[in-house]
Amino acid sequence: MTTDHNTNTSLPAALPHPMRRQVLAALATTASLPALAQFRVEVTGVGLTQLPIAIAPFRGEAQAPQKIGAIVQADLERSGQFRAVDTAGAVLDENSRPDLALWRQKTADSLLTGSVTRTPDGRYDVRFRLWDVVKGQDIGAQSFVQSQADLRLVAHRIADFVYEKLTGERGIFSTRIVYVTKTGGRYSLWVADADGENAQSALTSPEPIISPAWSPNGGQIAYVSFESRKPVVYVHEVASGRRRLVANFRGSNSAPAWSPDGRNLAVTLSRDGGSQLYLIDANGGEPRRLMQSTGIDTEPMFSADGRSIYFVSDRGGAPQVYRVPASGGNAERVTFTGSYNISPNISPDGKWLAYISRVGGAFKLHVMDLATSTVTAVTDTSADENPSFAPNSRLIVYATQQQGREALMTTTLDGKIKARLAGQPGDIREPDWGPFQKQ
């Protein structure tokens, strides 16, 4: 990952290249990454209001290939909403009637118990029950019978159940992220669980892959490939592995962003000279230019309601985030704090703008409350890239460097709880958080 964001000397010195600043990163020589990227979750920080939960080891999980209780605990802690209560010595399962007074003494507000049993056909029967320790109530129970390959997904769904029952909001642990790695001379597009584990390669190429973006239904990923020795936009079908060419016009074709209805993509094209914003059908066709600009416009991102497009432009002399109606028209400047702001991402609830701001030569993740325009710097790292909101708008995934290592990170919006989703050293970049899975 590079922090040199001036990738084209013919452009204004402060503006990133219209093919996104990651183009240079994609061409950099970096350490290799094992083909099957495995990430270890490290949660740091303390939130102001966290729900204390006791997650007892699932009966039988010691003989299972995945430790269900540990995965659920890591998910909940990473959300920033929960803190784990010590369950050492507890022997419980979903059929136990726990001594809730004992767990109240341990300061737990809730208790999760369960079991994992291998079935005769080689699958696993996973059962759990959630208790409200304070009210002394059984909140609910579920069971799953799944293959070994789906045990992590089962754990994530249990975490989703717990999160929703205790917070009233939908959990995001069974969602997926996409990101890019460079291993030697090959680039890979990975689809992984929201905790970075279970990474599956969706595409490999000897040429750079950049700007992956999930479709609203989670079935497709738009991305930019340099396999034609220039940036071209494709859409990849996740289930089948098929792909289609969407934009291959003269010059640069880059920075695809889906409309909320999944019908169109906003893209940056230089077909008419200069990098400008266009709308194009998600199946391809003739693009429609959004506006006329003498500056460089790039990195589009639809608002949650689809009415506006946020983007980066140097029309004021240095890169800032602007907003324009999705139908086209006059652009309105959004960011005023800092002289170099790029990579906008809008939360699904429409309340927050995440972006990267250059501060004293460091590139740091910032979050703006769109209602008040209040801006908060949420990281202490200096090479942050490509923020993307979780579908519940509560977390942000981004790429950065930490202690000299490439890393995927998640953070709460206030920056108080961070989790590192990184294992062995390697070149990791361009994360995008997918939508909720269909229920």
Salt bridges, closest charged atoms under 4 A:
GLU42 OE2 - ARG40 NH2 2.44
ASP75 OD1 - ARG78 NH2 2.84
ASP75 OD2 - HIS156 ND1 2.68
ASP93 OD2 - ARG59 NE 2.77
ASP121 OD2 - ARG123 NE 2.92
ASP125 OD2 - ARG127 NH2 2.99
ASP138 OD2 - ARG129 NH1 2.64
GLU169 OE2 - ARG394 NH2 2.66
ASP193 OD2 - ARG152 NE 3.85
ASP193 OD2 - HIS156 NE2 3.27
ASP195 OD2 - ARG152 NH2 2.47
ASP195 OD2 - HIS156 NE2 3.68
GLU207 OE2 - ARG229 NH1 3.13
GLU227 OE2 - ARG243 NH2 2.54
GLU237 OE2 - ARG244 NH1 3.15
ASP272 OD1 - ARG271 NE 3.77
GLU286 OE2 - ARG271 NH2 2.91
ASP297 OD2 - ARG315 NH2 2.78
GLU332 OE1 - ARG323 NH2 2.96
GLU385 OE2 - ARG21 NH1 3.38
ASP427 OD2 - ARG429 NH2 2.27
GLU430 OE1 - ARG20 NH2 3.73
